[in-house]
Amino acid sequence: MPGLAEKLSTRTLAGPEQEPIVLHRRRIYILPTRYGGLFALLLLLMLIGAINYNNSLGFALTFLMGSVALVSMLHAHRNLAGLQIRCGSTQSVFCGQQAVFPIIMNNQNALDKIALRLEIKDNDPVHINIPAASTITAKLAMTSRQRGIIAPGRIKISCEYPLGLFHAWSWIHPDCNCTVYPAPEKDAPLPEFEQQGLGMGQSRQRGQDDFSGLRRYQPGDSIKTIAWKQSARGSGIFTKQFSGAGGKTLWLDWDSAATRSLEQRLSRLCQWVLQCESSGLEYGLRMPGQNIAPGKGHRHRHLCLSALALYGQRTSPA
Amino acid sequence: MIKAKLSDSITPAKMLWILLCEAAVILPHVPHMRIWVSLICGLIAGWGYLIVIRKWRHPGKLIRLALVVISCVAVAYSYDTLVGRDAGVALLVIMLSLKLLEIKTHRDVILFVFLGYFLVVTNFLFSQSMGMAVYMLFACVGLTSTLVMLSRHDKGLHAVSNIRVAGTLILQAMPLMLILFILFPRLPGPLWLMPEDKNRATSGLSNTMSPGEISSLIRSDAVAFRVKFNDRAPSASQLYWRGPVLTHFDGRTWHSRSLPIQNRPERIQHSGARISYTITLEPHYKRWLFALEMPVKIPAGSFIDADYSLMANKDVSNLIQYVVGSHTRYRIGNELQRLQRRFNLVLPPTLNPRTRAWADSLAQRFSSKRERIEHVLTQFRQQPFSYTLNPPLLGRNSVDDFLFNTRSGFCEHYAGSFVYLMRLLDIPARVVLGYQGGEYNELGDYLIVRQSDAHAWAEVWLADEGWVRIDPTSAVSPERVETGIDAALPERLSSGGLVRSVNPLIRNLVLYWDSLNYRWHRWVLGYDAGRQRNFLQRLGIDSDDWQDIAITIIVTLGTLVLAISLWMNLHNRERQKDSIARLYQVFCQRLARIGFQREAYEGPRDFASRVSQQRHDLRQDIELITRFYLQLRYGRNPPEQLFSQFRNRIRLFKPRKIKRSITP
């Protein structure tokens, strides 16, 4: 029965929808819950009792509670109707972590939306209240099981408010996804350094703190390395260069990360990227069919990790 | 499925709420339950509460099962049965309490609430008064708000908000209930017979009469039945409401005893206009139906027995309504068969020697039976007989004692001794019980007949007239019949008869309350298969046509549901309009606090420009808010996000007074 209901109610939902998704009355489905069925049975018993004792108030109460159940169906329906939904931007995660999809819900009605339940299939549901005329973001977590791009697919948004006798629901398919980087390999060996002939910093033994010059500030530079004196002259912000850090460029090479399987290789490369980034080195990535020029900073890191995440998956929609 | 979550657990506040609901539902049952049942419930409720607040362990399955078995046995032992109304309710109440012991999650509470609804219905088996209905409506709001609380899936109680939601649901359900109440087919008679409960304490006439029995009834102001006449009501002296007929005397008590061979009564010969009226009879758990002497057109499900009493086919255990047509000019019992004659003449031998002697002398003096009757009545009238509610006690020869010693008594004394005398004088006679008179309620245009109107009179059989009603009480106290019991017995008022108090204000209040009750009885409680048929006929619906009824129900319900859903949306939109105005009000109040009072003649735009000129720092905010407000309030199709923007702006708008020291 739930299977059939799901099939019928998702029939018109072919793929991702255009945002904002509005829960129109027509896309809300409603069925009694188990307790709704039990309640119907109770009403039947009460009705038989009323008939048998010819008890007018017994009839009245039975009809009243039946009508209350009927009206509660309208309330459950209204509790969902009119909701505007969009998906916020997601943060990339490493494989095995929880991908979080921020579902932004805007309730423009004059009444609060109470006890809405959002659920990505096979993941923990989220219960949420949305006050009248306001916007609330529900964070839906989804466990990432493999690298690449994951999307929550159909999300079920439902409620059993106000009496728990009826289950009202709607399926939404927001157009959102999350990049899942490969899981970084634990205890990976350090990458082999390949020196680039830039004329500087060949000698690693100089120590990392040696000042080697100034360059223009780039986003992502640590605030500690800014040359405040020079910057204060008003001709731009400068960053101090140290021979140990900036003077070396690493190429993380596909071939040097030779391990047993593809996924392990990707995991190792991922770990290397993270290590380079945390120690402030400039690094490039060399992969079959794709080279990423050396660089550093948050965007560069994402570029590299995404390339690893999507390796061999180019066919899937971005 | 949902995993057990923290929000599904029962907090102490929630538990207290649940206990309150339980108490509200059980409370009306307390007076008619055995005391131990109430005590056990209280104990279990306390235990259940402690389990939640002290985090005690829930009792295991085995203990709970044992408790169930023990309580079943206890109920069976205490009530002699497990089925039937009283034992059933006791069992249900105990089960409801035991359910408290296993409340861990919301799921358990839902079942508990469902049981609670069922218990509400059982209350109506004991009382269907208006007060009970209103009380139970509130109990339902309480139970329903518990369901609302559970469906919120959070830790809070939200009592006020839940009650509001439950109240709204119930109010919106009212019209639907009304439609179902009117249209849902009522079946005549029970589906199966339930065992009748013993020891039903009722007040009302019984089928025996001994000295003091009616006078104790007379102190009760309880309503016996109410009568609505189709035309004008007959005069007070004609209002004899016939009940059981008593023919057998054992020396002290009169009994009703039917003939071994029941023969059908002869047809009642009648003349004059027919009086049609509807009687709403309170349940008295006996079979007789009261009607004005003599009923000719009788309701369905009833018959007239050999003594011309109107009898129902079964005990009157519910409030019922019936329509009767009577004639006050009638003739019954043209012929008296030998057996019947002997039945109405037989007396226990040897008792009351003085009365016997007096009867013998009368029999010698008067040969005509009419003369004998007249003489006895004259004696009642002329000798110092008095009509009193507190007659002295009578000895073994009760008739002798009354006629020659005490000479003060109530209607049962007069009727009893009169019939006794008549039998001694060879005139077939019997005692008739019933009610005489009633109080007219002008507010509701109906007659109230109370237990205090209970009366006993006599019927004698004369060869050329048949059975003739003779009321010996009226010979002693004519006021009793002409103006009612209170005029005849002023002492009754001082003994606590508040109802017909002399104070006109209290009297009117009492009558007003009674007319409300009468309408309640007539239209709500008495709405049965017959009444439904009549009512639907007036609406042009044939109640025999199930299809017709089903279509009517579906169409009306559908229309109503649609109307409610439209109203709900309208309400939703209106609320937003209101909140726009309210938010602007907040904005104005905040400006007023820093010294910019909006004048009555000032429009929003003028106000904004006045304030902006003096406070350049606030200019941007004020102009934006005013623009939003005008657009929301008066603009055509304002963008959907505008309202929340407007709201946020106002929330953040917290202007302060400028300090003097800064301004140069």
Chai-1 contact restraints between the chains, C-beta under 6 A:
chainA,res_idxA,chainB,res_idxB,connection_type,confidence,min_distance_angstrom,max_distance_angstrom,comment,restraint_id
A,Y35,B,I110,contact,1.0,0.0,6.0,A-B,restraint_1
A,L42,B,F114,contact,1.0,0.0,6.0,A-B,restraint_2
A,M46,B,V121,contact,1.0,0.0,6.0,A-B,restraint_3
A,I51,B,L187,contact,1.0,0.0,6.0,A-B,restraint_4
A,I51,B,L191,contact,1.0,0.0,6.0,A-B,restraint_5
A,N52,B,P190,contact,1.0,0.0,6.0,A-B,restraint_6
A,N52,B,L191,contact,1.0,0.0,6.0,A-B,restraint_7
A,N54,B,N318,contact,1.0,0.0,6.0,A-B,restraint_8
A,N55,B,F124,contact,1.0,0.0,6.0,A-B,restraint_9
A,S56,B,V524,contact,1.0,0.0,6.0,A-B,restraint_10
A,S56,B,L525,contact,1.0,0.0,6.0,A-B,restraint_11
A,S56,B,Y527,contact,1.0,0.0,6.0,A-B,restraint_12
A,L57,B,F124,contact,1.0,0.0,6.0,A-B,restraint_13
A,L57,B,Q128,contact,1.0,0.0,6.0,A-B,restraint_14
A,L57,B,A133,contact,1.0,0.0,6.0,A-B,restraint_15
A,G58,B,V121,contact,1.0,0.0,6.0,A-B,restraint_16
A,G58,B,F124,contact,1.0,0.0,6.0,A-B,restraint_17
A,A60,B,F181,contact,1.0,0.0,6.0,A-B,restraint_18
A,L61,B,V121,contact,1.0,0.0,6.0,A-B,restraint_19
A,F63,B,M177,contact,1.0,0.0,6.0,A-B,restraint_20
A,F63,B,L180,contact,1.0,0.0,6.0,A-B,restraint_21
A,F63,B,F181,contact,1.0,0.0,6.0,A-B,restraint_22
A,L64,B,A173,contact,1.0,0.0,6.0,A-B,restraint_23
A,L64,B,M177,contact,1.0,0.0,6.0,A-B,restraint_24
A,S67,B,A173,contact,1.0,0.0,6.0,A-B,restraint_25
A,S67,B,L176,contact,1.0,0.0,6.0,A-B,restraint_26
A,S67,B,M177,contact,1.0,0.0,6.0,A-B,restraint_27
A,V68,B,L169,contact,1.0,0.0,6.0,A-B,restraint_28
A,V68,B,I170,contact,1.0,0.0,6.0,A-B,restraint_29
A,V68,B,A173,contact,1.0,0.0,6.0,A-B,restraint_30
A,V71,B,L169,contact,1.0,0.0,6.0,A-B,restraint_31
A,V71,B,Q172,contact,1.0,0.0,6.0,A-B,restraint_32
A,V71,B,A173,contact,1.0,0.0,6.0,A-B,restraint_33
A,S72,B,L169,contact,1.0,0.0,6.0,A-B,restraint_34
A,L74,B,S565,contact,1.0,0.0,6.0,A-B,restraint_35
A,R78,B,M568,contact,1.0,0.0,6.0,A-B,restraint_36
A,Q108,B,E640,contact,1.0,0.0,6.0,A-B,restraint_37
A,N109,B,N572,contact,1.0,0.0,6.0,A-B,restraint_38
A,A110,B,N572,contact,1.0,0.0,6.0,A-B,restraint_39
A,A110,B,R575,contact,1.0,0.0,6.0,A-B,restraint_40
A,A110,B,Q576,contact,1.0,0.0,6.0,A-B,restraint_41
A,L111,B,N572,contact,1.0,0.0,6.0,A-B,restraint_42
A,A115,B,R152,contact,1.0,0.0,6.0,A-B,restraint_43
A,A115,B,H153,contact,1.0,0.0,6.0,A-B,restraint_44
A,H127,B,H153,contact,1.0,0.0,6.0,A-B,restraint_45
A,A133,B,F643,contact,1.0,0.0,6.0,A-B,restraint_46
A,A133,B,S644,contact,1.0,0.0,6.0,A-B,restraint_47
A,E160,B,S151,contact,1.0,0.0,6.0,A-B,restraint_48
A,Y161,B,S151,contact,1.0,0.0,6.0,A-B,restraint_49
A,P162,B,V148,contact,1.0,0.0,6.0,A-B,restraint_50
A,P162,B,S151,contact,1.0,0.0,6.0,A-B,restraint_51
A,P162,B,V165,contact,1.0,0.0,6.0,A-B,restraint_52
A,L163,B,L147,contact,1.0,0.0,6.0,A-B,restraint_53
A,G164,B,L147,contact,1.0,0.0,6.0,A-B,restraint_54
A,G164,B,L150,contact,1.0,0.0,6.0,A-B,restraint_55
A,G164,B,S151,contact,1.0,0.0,6.0,A-B,restraint_56
